[in-house]
Amino acid sequence: MNHQDTLVSINVLPILEEAFVDCLLAIDFIDGFSSTAVNAHGCCEHEKMSLAEQVAGRQKQVNFRVYLAENHLQDLIQQLKSSFSGTDIQYWVLPVLDQGHF
């Protein structure tokens, strides 16, 4: 592991899932990524949620996790901003302290 590795966690609406997968697969410096369905709480403006989401207090989203070298981070962010501008996608960047296989 390189001490400059990062994990980018990205939440997208389910309607964007397939386009987001296609976009990530097309980026040559990404070796792979994972995704899972999540319930997001307090993530967006109340009026952007459906009535059912407002009542439930959560919004269904898909979380993607992308592991990559930090030197590719800004390239990834710029590509995603260019492709998904205005879609209110939320992301976090985390340092990877360790990684491996068991």
LINWOWO-V926554 format. One record per run of one state. SS is the DSSP state (H for helix, E for strand, C for the rest). FROM is the first residue (numbers start at 1). LEN is the number of residues. If there is no record, write none. Layout:
SS,FROM,LEN + SS,FROM,LEN
This chain:
C,1,4 + E,5,9 + H,14,13 + C,27,6 + E,33,8 + C,41,5 + H,46,3 + C,49,2 + H,51,6 + C,57,2 + E,59,11 + H,70,15 + C,85,5 + E,90,6 + C,96,7
